[in-house]
């Protein structure tokens, strides 16, 4: 039952017959529907769409419009946020200088170029980070309110600020069963690691 339908039924009861037991049941339904509507949800479709959003859209940086391979990870980034995942079918072109690999996957599926140094990027020293928790429902509500103005309304986590769209993209890929690492150093990215040891990072925003 949609929120609007439940709400209208509740208003009708309050304005007309005042069946209190029915009104209480509808009120409980309304509260449950609101919780479900605003809670954080991830699906396979959500994950695939987020993978596409994380890849750069800048044509002058073609290597960042696809994905790179590092060990058993497929890596997607736009240099501001990143995921390193175990996805079988990434909906992007492979960035490679390896002719044998290009022949294997089909040259039409490749971007010829070098990818960022993923070993340097995704291997972080945990001694410089604090393990924190996130309120995913609060993230979703903030995203719905501010996504059109994300650059001017960054999301605060422990005194540091992040682009809410970038943060949501990474969570949409990795899910909400995450271990989160945040450094006291503003210039270090926040790392997110899921139960499958897939990894994401989001760079902080300096807010003046």
Secondary structure by P-SEA (a helix, b strand, c coil): ccaaaaaaaaaaaaacccaaaaaaaaaaaaaaaaaaaacccccaaaaaaaaaaacccccccccccccccccccccccccccccccccccccbbbbcccaaaaaaacccccccccccccccccccccccccccccaaaaaaaaaaaccccccccccccccccccaaaaaaaaaaaccbbbbbbbccccbbbbbbcccccbbbbbbbbcc
